[in-house]
Amino acid sequence: MNSQNNLPPFYVGQKVICIDAKKRIPDWPIALKEGVIYTIIAITYRELDGIGLVLKEADSYYPEWGFYADRFKPLSKQPFSEITYSKVSEKEKCQI
């Protein structure tokens, strides 16, 4: 979590870049490539594994969980709160 405002570091629709594509479990296929940009379509959580990212452009061995979040960093530094506010503002303008 982001300690400044208690918001998650990732959000659905966000573009992330892979920083760790190493095989973590023997005999499992490698679906990631370092330096490639992916789009988050779901965020999951498991007590033993932490945050998982389900990605539009990559198939996970466990599609219901995705990939370990520590393998990625956000492509943009724009905080989630700013993006959410801009989307709400944009929607309100359309309704006026």
NUMARDREN-634272 format. One record per residue (C-alpha): z negated, x, y. Coordinates in Angstrom, 3 decimals. Each point is the difference from the previous one (the first is absolute). Example, Ala and Ser with C-alpha at 12.3 -4.5 7.8 and 13.67 -1.06 7.14 Angstrom:
! residues 2
NODE       zz       xx       yy
NODE   -7.800   12.300   -4.500
NODE    0.660    1.370    3.440
//
This chain:
! residues 96
NODE       zz       xx       yy
NODE    0.000    0.000    0.000
NODE    0.570    1.018    3.564
NODE   -3.536    0.717    1.236
NODE    0.836   -0.679    3.665
NODE    0.797   -3.675   -0.382
NODE   -0.622   -0.713   -3.698
NODE    3.683   -0.686   -0.739
NODE    1.859    1.197   -3.099
NODE    2.255    3.064    0.299
NODE    2.886   -1.901   -1.627
NODE    1.495   -3.480    0.387
NODE    2.749   -2.076   -1.624
NODE    3.385    0.727    1.570
NODE   -1.024    3.492    1.094
NODE    2.285    2.969   -0.617
NODE   -1.719    2.939   -1.704
NODE    1.191    3.430   -1.059
NODE   -0.841    1.497   -3.379
NODE   -1.995    3.222    0.283
NODE   -0.892    0.388   -3.712
NODE    2.490   -0.832   -2.755
NODE   -1.651    2.093   -2.726
NODE   -0.350   -1.619   -3.412
NODE   -3.628   -1.029   -0.353
NODE    0.006   -1.373   -3.554
NODE    1.827    1.803   -2.826
NODE    2.965   -1.803   -1.586
NODE    0.360   -2.476    2.883
NODE    3.282   -0.055    1.888
NODE    0.082    1.392    3.531
NODE    1.164   -2.698    2.405
NODE   -0.813    1.687    3.315
NODE    1.687    2.746    2.005
NODE   -1.747    2.053    2.668
NODE    1.357   -0.498    3.493
NODE    1.511   -3.403   -0.842
NODE   -0.883   -3.018    2.141
NODE   -1.280   -3.130   -1.749
NODE   -0.936   -3.515    1.158
NODE   -3.333   -1.551   -1.018
NODE    0.419   -3.499   -1.470
NODE   -3.572   -0.434   -1.281
NODE   -3.343    1.774    0.146
NODE   -2.384   -0.130   -2.934
NODE   -3.459    1.302   -0.816
NODE   -1.692    1.004   -3.231
NODE   -3.592    1.182   -0.032
NODE    0.720    3.119   -2.075
NODE    3.274    0.960    1.719
NODE   -0.340   -1.167    3.583
NODE    2.934   -1.222    2.082
NODE    3.410   -0.452   -1.590
NODE    3.305   -0.484    1.802
NODE    2.763   -2.108   -1.517
NODE    3.299    1.268    1.375
NODE    3.317   -1.761    0.498
NODE    2.092    3.049   -0.895
NODE   -1.919    1.310   -3.042
NODE   -0.989   -1.476   -3.339
NODE   -3.529    0.800   -1.111
NODE   -1.136    0.372   -3.585
NODE   -2.612   -2.635    0.905
NODE    1.923   -2.232    2.439
NODE   -3.015   -2.222    0.620
NODE   -1.880    2.994    1.424
NODE    2.616    2.388    1.410
NODE   -0.624    3.611    0.982
NODE   -3.104    1.823    1.221
NODE   -0.127   -0.335    3.783
NODE   -0.954    3.666    0.452
NODE    3.574    0.902   -0.984
NODE    1.295   -1.368    3.315
NODE   -0.456    0.255    3.710
NODE    1.090   -2.536    2.594
NODE    3.397    0.689    1.519
NODE   -1.148   -1.421    3.331
NODE   -3.270    0.656    1.766
NODE    0.001   -3.492    1.549
NODE   -3.312   -1.656   -0.935
NODE    0.015   -3.168   -2.065
NODE   -1.830   -1.892    2.771
NODE    2.784    0.764    2.509
NODE    2.725   -1.040   -2.439
NODE   -1.813   -3.231   -0.872
NODE   -0.521   -0.852    3.666
NODE    3.643    0.707    0.840
NODE    1.162   -2.291   -2.841
NODE   -2.275   -2.825    1.191
NODE    1.191    0.465    3.593
NODE    3.618    0.019   -1.157
NODE   -0.514   -3.258   -1.928
NODE   -1.671   -1.674    2.993
NODE    2.934    0.954    2.272
NODE    2.402   -1.638   -2.443
NODE   -1.967   -3.244    0.066
NODE   -0.068   -0.290    3.821
//
